[in-house]
Amino acid sequence: MYQEAADPVIQSLDKPCPSSTCQNYIATTMLTATRQSLSDHTIGKEPQVVRTGQRQNRGMRTRLGCLSHKSDSCNDFTAILPDKPNRALKRLSTEEATRWADSFDSLLSHKYGVATFRAFLKTEFSEENLEFWLACEEFKKTRSTTKLASKAHRIFEEFIDVQAPREVNIDFQTREVTRNNVQEPSLSCFDQAQGKVRSLMEKDSYPRFLRSKIYTDLLTQTQRRLS
């Protein structure tokens, strides 16, 4: 539910990526993050499907080359009003975006909220926290017992193990509890680690996100569209 994306929104990614407008910084990053959340969680899929997803991800990373600077600032955003607002921004109302500030759950329950939060976490080099949380949510939907063990080990190796490619910040005890859980995996084997990471995002990253220019500029954009 969190990372579901509509086809018209995905299709808008096929347009070239301009490098000179902050409107496209937010809109393109939102859309790319939404699509990435679809292709990131290929755990347990057939190898050919995984390879296809990896090729798509490489294409998305190429398109974000013009956004490669890690900055929370869009200094010229208020001076540049788009002639034709991106479809994603058209679909997002001020009321919806404002509701993200009500609670962390409200943010995580909205697909554009997740995508925008991911864009913010990228500026802090901590997007692995959200990606781990999403991977756990997807893992808990697993119905095949034959796939449960392989998915659990891949998540552990990707996010939990020491020096994992996208290692999340959890304490030693939680890591070891999770390591033991993965030996006999169940749908709840990541619950403790996921809870710790979620709490970290809610207490640390979420308040900064609400004060960030990525979020405030997005609110401004949706408000101007109505005026």
C-alpha positions, 0 to 999 in steps of 0.5 A, spaced: 500 500 500 505 504 501 509 504 495 503 503 490 503 507 484 498 509 478 500 508 471 500 515 469 505 517 474 510 512 472 509 514 465 511 521 466 518 518 468 519 517 461 520 525 460 527 528 460 530 530 466 531 537 466 537 540 471 535 547 472 528 547 476 527 546 483 519 544 481 522 538 477 527 537 483 521 535 488 516 532 483 522 528 479 525 525 486 518 524 488 516 520 482 523 516 482 522 514 489 515 512 488 518 507 482 524 505 486 520 503 492 516 498 487 523 495 484 527 495 490 523 489 494 524 484 489 526 479 494 524 472 492 522 473 485 525 470 479 532 471 477 530 474 470 525 479 474 530 481 479 535 483 473 529 487 469 528 491 476 536 492 477 536 495 470 530 499 471 533 502 477 540 503 474 536 507 469 532 511 474 539 513 478 542 515 471 536 520 470 537 523 477 544 525 475 542 532 475 540 531 482 546 528 485 548 534 490 545 532 497 542 538 499 535 540 502 535 547 499 531 549 493 533 556 493 530 558 487 523 554 488 519 560 490 521 564 483 520 559 478 512 557 477 511 551 472 507 552 466 504 545 466 505 542 473 507 535 474 502 530 474 504 528 481 503 535 484 497 535 480 494 529 484 497 531 491 492 536 494 495 541 500 490 538 505 493 531 503 500 534 504 498 538 510 496 531 513 503 528 513 504 533 519 499 530 523 503 523 525 508 519 522 503 514 521 499 519 516 506 520 512 507 513 512 500 511 509 501 516 503 504 513 497 507 520 495 508 522 503 513 515 503 516 518 496 517 525 499 520 522 505 525 518 502 527 524 498 529 528 504 532 522 507 537 521 501 539 528 503 541 526 510 544 519 507 539 515 511 534 512 506 536 505 508 532 506 514 526 507 510 528 502 505 529 497 511 522 499 514 518 498 507 522 491 506 519 489 512 512 491 511 513 487 504 516 481 507 510 480 512 506 479 506 509 473 504 505 467 504 509 462 501 513 458 506 518 456 501 520 463 500 520 466 507 527 463 509 530 466 502 527 473 503 529 473 511 536 472 509 536 477 504 533 482 508 538 480 514 544 481 509 542 487 506 540 491 512 542 488 518 549 484 518 555 488 520 557 492 514 551 490 510 551 494 504 545 498 507 546 497 514 541 500 519 543 503 525 541 498 531 544 496 537 548 489 538 543 486 542 537 487 537 542 485 531 543 478 535 536 477 536 534 478 529 540 474 527 537 468 531 530 469 528 532 469 521 535 462 523 528 459 523 524 465 520 517 467 521 513 473 519 515 477 525 522 475 525 524 483 524 519 486 528 524 488 534 529 491 528 523 494 524 520 497 531 527 500 533 528 503 526 521 506 525 522 509 532 529 512 530 526 515 524 519 518 528 524 521 533 529 524 529 528 524 521 521 526 521 521 532 525 527 535 521 523 533 515 517 537 517 522 543 517 525 541 511 525 545 505 523 539 501 516 539 505 515 546 506 516 548 498 512 542 496 506 545 501 507 552 497 507 549 490 500 545 492 498 552 495 500 556 489 496 551 484 490 553 488 491 560 488 
